[in-house]
Amino acid sequence: MPKVAGGASQFVAGGRLSRKLAAEFVGTAALVVCGPGTAAATAIIARSTGVAFSMAQLGVIALAFMMVIIAMIYTSCHINPAVTLALAAARKTAWTDVPGYLAAQFTGAIAGALAIWAILEQPGLDAGLGVLSYHPGHTRAAFCAELIGTFLLVLVVFGTTTDSRATPGWYGLAIPAVVFAVITVTGPVTGAALNPARYLGPMIARAVLGAGHGLPWHQTPVYLTATFTAGLLAAATYAFLGGVKDSPAQSQLARPPRQPDRQSDPDRRTKPVRRAVAALPRPATHGAGTVDATVLRGWIREAAQLLDDNVHYLTHLDAVIGDADHGGNMRRGFKAAVRTLDDTAPATPKAVLDAAGDAFLANLGGAAGPLYGTGFRQAAEALDDRADITAVQLGVALQAALAGIQELGAAAVGDKTMVDAWDPAVTAYRAAVEAGADLVEATHAAAEAAERGLWATVNMQARKGRASYIGARTVGHQDPGAASTVLILRALATTMAVVTGRPVPVR
């Protein structure tokens, strides 16, 4: 008897549009089989037993919709033309993809309704295959029910799947939950379509099967106008609500880059997440011209702590355009590297970087594990076994790390990856050294350049990795890999300042 739409999930089983459309077809078909199919089965049972339709039956139908959405939401299908249109209006789905999405959804709904007939046979057809209608004379109430119900659904989709401030992973429960709640209220009025495909699929299937006589086609404009309008209203509403600023507790890194007027207003400076730095030896003879194994071990330790402090921030970013595991993976990988370095106490910078790279490959996981692992190992390969390295040699190592990451990931600047932070950072570092800067100044320049690169990813569309599967929906969000790169390079700059007894540069 009800409804509905799946969520705008972040994950897609394949990068090509054909795979996305296949997911839409399968997801919408599954929704109709399990949702309207449950409604038809409930009607069959009610007829055979003489039990009057009640809230109990409505609850079972609502639960069926809820469960199938939970099952299908992680395939990344929208399952709902109203959701697709709203995402396109908000520039989170490419308009060029919309016709394909709608075609897949409507054909999937028809296929799902035909599958109900294949399962329940004639009794299912006699029960209506889940076709919806409202009582004559209640057009206004029907329009309001579909408008308000779909509005709430799409608003939750936007809030849980497109906003980096949303708690990672909860969209899989939040979207089905609002579907359940809305069905219990609007179901008695309209059957709770909340989804143009779910509404039209059973109607067309009945017509194809020769049972089209008496179908309420005259009510179709009410259902379609209400649901599509609601989706657009929800997109506009969330665009307004999305302007609300983050609270300080949500993320202290995820703020706009420093603006020139902040120099005259110290209270508006972006502050680092942490003030204290992991304890490092500060030998009086240690200048700002060389780096030894102790300093690099301190860097890895400081990076591990900074990544741990920002684990939720990284997870939030990855929940929007990835699979919500980047924060946890980075924390695990760098903690493992710290343990390895503590256990083995490598004596040269080369050995430190090599051991850290091995730890990342073995423990970091996800796409970032091989990238950071390869990068650090390539950095180690660029060095010899001397006990100290100069600023120039550290620059060579950083350049080798970038080359290793780019070679493995086949990524370039502009692809919305960690390369967009690494590349400007390495360029800034080497330029600073060539201009006569010492290690403190050069690493600070690298961290600042990396953060500018991070913010540049906001306006990019991802072309590599899992994020590329959702295409235009990645625009408007920071890249998680670039964000973790900023943290790692900021840790390097802070470490260099501390070990040389120099003030930590104010961001």
Secondary structure as the mmCIF struct_conf table of DSSP 4:
data_model
#
loop_
_struct_conf.conf_type_id
_struct_conf.id
_struct_conf.beg_label_comp_id
_struct_conf.beg_label_asym_id
_struct_conf.beg_label_seq_id
_struct_conf.end_label_comp_id
_struct_conf.end_label_asym_id
_struct_conf.end_label_seq_id
BEND BEND1 GLN A 10 GLN A 10
BEND BEND2 ALA A 13 ALA A 13
BEND BEND3 GLY A 15 ARG A 16
HELX_RH_AL_P HELX_RH_AL_P1 LEU A 17 THR A 49
TURN_TY1_P TURN_TY1_P1 GLY A 50 GLY A 50
HELX_LH_PP_P HELX_LH_PP_P1 VAL A 51 PHE A 53
HELX_RH_AL_P HELX_RH_AL_P2 MET A 55 MET A 72
HELX_RH_3T_P HELX_RH_3T_P1 ILE A 73 THR A 75
TURN_TY1_P TURN_TY1_P2 SER A 76 SER A 76
HELX_RH_AL_P HELX_RH_AL_P3 PRO A 81 ALA A 89
TURN_TY1_P TURN_TY1_P3 ALA A 90 ARG A 91
BEND BEND4 LYS A 92 THR A 93
HELX_RH_3T_P HELX_RH_3T_P2 TRP A 95 ASP A 97
HELX_RH_AL_P HELX_RH_AL_P4 VAL A 98 ASP A 126
TURN_TY1_P TURN_TY1_P4 ALA A 127 GLY A 130
TURN_TY1_P TURN_TY1_P5 PRO A 136 GLY A 137
HELX_RH_AL_P HELX_RH_AL_P5 THR A 139 THR A 161
BEND BEND5 THR A 162 THR A 162
TURN_TY1_P TURN_TY1_P6 SER A 164 ARG A 165
BEND BEND6 ALA A 166 ALA A 166
HELX_LH_PP_P HELX_LH_PP_P2 THR A 167 THR A 167
TURN_TY1_P TURN_TY1_P7 PRO A 168 TRP A 170
HELX_RH_AL_P HELX_RH_AL_P6 TYR A 171 THR A 190
BEND BEND7 ASN A 195 ASN A 195
HELX_RH_AL_P HELX_RH_AL_P7 PRO A 196 VAL A 208
TURN_TY1_P TURN_TY1_P8 LEU A 209 GLY A 210
TURN_TY1_P TURN_TY1_P9 HIS A 213 GLY A 214
HELX_RH_3T_P HELX_RH_3T_P3 TRP A 217 GLN A 219
HELX_RH_AL_P HELX_RH_AL_P8 THR A 220 LEU A 241
TURN_TY1_P TURN_TY1_P10 GLY A 242 GLY A 243
BEND BEND8 VAL A 244 VAL A 244
HELX_LH_PP_P HELX_LH_PP_P3 LYS A 245 SER A 247
TURN_TY1_P TURN_TY1_P11 PRO A 248 GLN A 250
BEND BEND9 GLN A 252 ARG A 255
HELX_LH_PP_P HELX_LH_PP_P4 PRO A 256 GLN A 259
HELX_RH_3T_P HELX_RH_3T_P4 PRO A 260 SER A 264
HELX_RH_3T_P HELX_RH_3T_P5 PRO A 266 ARG A 268
BEND BEND10 ARG A 269 ARG A 269
HELX_LH_PP_P HELX_LH_PP_P5 THR A 270 PRO A 272
BEND BEND11 VAL A 273 VAL A 273
BEND BEND12 ARG A 275 ARG A 275
TURN_TY1_P TURN_TY1_P12 ALA A 284 THR A 285
BEND BEND13 ALA A 288 GLY A 289
STRN STRN1 THR A 290 ASP A 292
HELX_RH_AL_P HELX_RH_AL_P9 ALA A 293 ASP A 309
TURN_TY1_P TURN_TY1_P13 ASN A 310 ASN A 310
HELX_RH_AL_P HELX_RH_AL_P10 VAL A 311 ILE A 321
BEND BEND14 GLY A 322 GLY A 322
BEND BEND15 ALA A 324 ALA A 324
HELX_RH_AL_P HELX_RH_AL_P11 HIS A 326 THR A 344
BEND BEND16 ALA A 347 THR A 348
HELX_RH_AL_P HELX_RH_AL_P12 PRO A 349 ASN A 363
TURN_TY1_P TURN_TY1_P14 LEU A 364 LEU A 364
TURN_TY1_P TURN_TY1_P15 GLY A 366 ALA A 367
HELX_RH_AL_P HELX_RH_AL_P13 ALA A 368 GLU A 381
TURN_TY1_P TURN_TY1_P16 ALA A 382 ALA A 382
BEND BEND17 LEU A 383 LEU A 383
BEND BEND18 ASP A 385 ASP A 385
BEND BEND19 ALA A 387 ALA A 387
STRN STRN2 ASP A 388 THR A 390
HELX_RH_AL_P HELX_RH_AL_P14 ALA A 391 GLY A 409
TURN_TY1_P TURN_TY1_P17 ALA A 410 ALA A 410
TURN_TY1_P TURN_TY1_P18 VAL A 413 GLY A 414
BEND BEND20 ASP A 415 THR A 417
TURN_TY1_P TURN_TY1_P19 MET A 418 MET A 418
HELX_RH_AL_P HELX_RH_AL_P15 VAL A 419 GLU A 434
TURN_TY1_P TURN_TY1_P20 ALA A 435 GLY A 436
HELX_RH_AL_P HELX_RH_AL_P16 LEU A 439 ALA A 456
HELX_RH_3T_P HELX_RH_3T_P6 THR A 457 ASN A 459
HELX_LH_PP_P HELX_LH_PP_P6 MET A 460 ALA A 462
BEND BEND21 LYS A 464 LYS A 464
TURN_TY1_P TURN_TY1_P21 GLY A 465 GLY A 465
HELX_RH_3T_P HELX_RH_3T_P7 ARG A 466 THR A 474
TURN_TY1_P TURN_TY1_P22 VAL A 475 GLY A 476
BEND BEND22 HIS A 477 HIS A 477
HELX_RH_AL_P HELX_RH_AL_P17 PRO A 480 VAL A 499
TURN_TY1_P TURN_TY1_P23 THR A 500 GLY A 501
HELX_LH_PP_P HELX_LH_PP_P7 ARG A 502 VAL A 506
#
